[in-house]
Amino acid sequence: MSDVYAHVTVKILEKEYQVSCPVNERTDLLDAAELLNGQMREIRDSGKVVGLDRIAVMAALNMANEVLKFKAREDAVQSTFGNRIRALTESADKALGDARQLDL
């Protein structure tokens, strides 16, 4: 972990925020701020939510929901691959076991 921190200014809904982060995470912070700003603009522009705090909460909930959906898909893929790898390993072990028995 780096002890060198960058002070970064991010702009979200025309308001500037000063944030510190490790230098090697500066680009990630700027990308995250841009994504958040886009989400918040979209919510604000829909006219259905009023107030910066409510817009921020809705954006956070939407993004958290996306993260949870992504994690669920990732878990399903890992489970599928894990099951497939186990099946292939069992097949290989059986085939090798059968081949060893033939050598005797």
C-alpha positions as CSV (number, residue, x, y, z in Angstrom):
1,M,0.0,0.0,0.0
2,S,1.3,3.4,-0.9
3,D,1.9,6.2,1.7
4,V,1.7,8.8,-1.1
5,Y,-1.7,10.5,-1.3
6,A,-3.1,12.7,-4.0
7,H,-5.6,15.5,-3.3
8,V,-8.2,15.3,-6.0
9,T,-11.0,17.7,-6.8
10,V,-14.1,16.0,-8.1
11,K,-17.2,17.7,-9.4
12,I,-20.6,16.1,-8.8
13,L,-23.8,18.0,-9.8
14,E,-21.9,21.2,-10.2
15,K,-20.5,21.0,-6.7
16,E,-16.8,20.4,-6.0
17,Y,-15.5,18.0,-3.4
18,Q,-11.9,17.6,-2.2
19,V,-10.9,14.0,-1.8
20,S,-7.6,12.3,-0.8
21,C,-6.7,8.9,-2.1
22,P,-3.5,6.9,-2.7
23,V,-1.8,8.2,-5.9
24,N,-2.1,4.9,-7.6
25,E,-5.9,5.0,-7.2
26,R,-6.4,8.6,-8.5
27,T,-7.7,7.4,-11.9
28,D,-10.1,5.0,-10.3
29,L,-11.4,7.8,-8.0
30,L,-12.0,10.1,-11.0
31,D,-13.8,7.3,-12.9
32,A,-16.0,6.5,-9.9
33,A,-16.8,10.2,-9.5
34,E,-17.7,10.5,-13.2
35,L,-20.0,7.4,-12.9
36,L,-21.7,8.8,-9.8
37,N,-22.1,12.2,-11.4
38,G,-23.8,10.6,-14.4
39,Q,-26.1,8.5,-12.2
40,M,-27.1,11.5,-10.1
41,R,-27.7,13.7,-13.2
42,E,-29.9,11.1,-14.7
43,I,-31.9,10.9,-11.5
44,R,-32.1,14.7,-11.1
45,D,-33.1,15.1,-14.8
46,S,-35.9,12.6,-14.5
47,G,-37.6,15.1,-12.1
48,K,-38.9,12.3,-9.9
49,V,-36.5,12.9,-7.0
50,V,-35.8,16.4,-5.5
51,G,-33.0,17.3,-3.2
52,L,-29.3,16.5,-3.4
53,D,-29.4,14.1,-0.4
54,R,-32.3,12.1,-1.9
55,I,-30.6,12.0,-5.3
56,A,-27.4,10.8,-3.7
57,V,-29.2,8.1,-1.8
58,M,-31.1,6.9,-4.9
59,A,-27.9,6.8,-6.9
60,A,-26.2,4.9,-4.1
61,L,-29.1,2.4,-4.0
62,N,-29.0,1.9,-7.8
63,M,-25.3,1.3,-7.8
64,A,-25.4,-1.0,-4.8
65,N,-28.2,-3.0,-6.6
66,E,-26.0,-3.3,-9.7
67,V,-23.0,-4.5,-7.6
68,L,-25.2,-7.1,-5.9
69,K,-26.5,-8.4,-9.3
70,F,-23.0,-8.5,-10.6
71,K,-21.8,-10.5,-7.6
72,A,-24.7,-12.9,-7.9
73,R,-23.8,-13.5,-11.6
74,E,-20.1,-13.9,-10.6
75,D,-21.0,-16.4,-7.9
76,A,-23.2,-18.4,-10.3
77,V,-20.4,-18.5,-12.9
78,Q,-17.8,-19.6,-10.3
79,S,-20.2,-22.3,-9.1
80,T,-20.8,-23.5,-12.6
81,F,-17.1,-23.6,-13.4
82,G,-16.3,-25.2,-10.0
83,N,-18.8,-28.0,-10.7
84,R,-17.5,-28.5,-14.2
85,I,-13.9,-28.7,-13.0
86,R,-14.8,-31.2,-10.3
87,A,-16.6,-33.3,-12.9
88,L,-13.6,-33.2,-15.3
89,T,-11.2,-34.0,-12.4
90,E,-13.3,-37.0,-11.5
91,S,-13.4,-38.2,-15.1
92,A,-9.7,-37.8,-15.4
93,D,-9.1,-39.6,-12.1
94,K,-11.4,-42.5,-13.2
95,A,-9.7,-42.7,-16.6
96,L,-6.2,-42.7,-15.0
97,G,-7.4,-45.3,-12.4
98,D,-8.7,-47.5,-15.2
99,A,-5.4,-47.2,-17.1
100,R,-3.3,-48.0,-14.0
101,Q,-5.4,-51.2,-13.4
102,L,-4.7,-52.3,-17.0
103,D,-0.9,-52.0,-16.4
104,L,-1.0,-54.6,-13.6
